[in-house]
């Protein structure tokens, strides 16, 4: 009986740790630069629209931004927070 309880607790702990890793590691952060203006934006997701434009929601303003040409760089959470004030 004790072995069954120990195995159940171990399985539950492993499942909880796995879930914590999956939910923590799911967000990606990006710095998007408009090379024509030099303006930099921050977002957690982006998409390439028709004609090669890049579309995303700017994390600072909440505005939907569309850029004809863009340079996209994946950044870490700390850099994202420092530049957007978001935690």
N, C-alpha and C positions, 0 to 999 in steps of 0.2 A: 504494500500500500504506500509506504514512504517513497519507494522508487518511482511509482506512478506520479505522485504529487511532485517530486523533484523534476521529473521529465516534463510534466505539464508546465511547471513554473519556468523551466529552462526554455521550452518552446515559446511560451508567451513573451519572455524577455527578448529572445532572438527576433520574434515578429515585431515587437515594439521598436527595437533598435533599427531593424530594416526599414520600418515605416518612417522613423525619424530621419534616416539618411535619405530616403527617397523624397520626402517633403522638403528637406533643407536644400537639397542639391538640384531642385527643379528650375529655379529662376536663373536666367542668364541676363547679363547687363551689357549694354552697348553704348558706345559713344559714336554718334553719327555726325560727320562733318560735311558741310556744304563747301566744296572747294572753291566755288565762285565767290562766296562771301566770307569764308573762313569761320562762319558761325558754327558752334558746336552744340549738339542736342544730346539728350540722354534718354534711353528707352529700355524696356525689358523685352520688347519684341518688335519686329519690323517685317515688311513684306515687299517684294518687288512687284510693282503693278505693271499694267500694260505700257509698252514703250520703254521699259527699263527704269521707270521712276521708282523711287523708294518712298514708302508710306509708313508712318508710325505715329504713335502718340508721344508727344514731348512730355517727359516726366516732370519738368519744372512748371510748365504752364497748363498742361492737360489738353493742349491744342493738337488737332490732327495736322501733321506736317507732311507735305509731299515735296520731294526734291528731285530734280531732273538727274543730277549726277551726285553721287555721295561716296564718302569713304567711311566704312563701318569697321569699328574695332571693338572686339569683345574686351570688357574690363571687369575688374573684380567688384564685389559688393561695397567694399570700403571706398573706392574711387567714386562709385555711383552715388553713395550717400553723401560724400564730401561735396559733390558738384550739384546735387539736387536738394539737399536738406531733408531727404526722405530716409526714414529708418526702417 
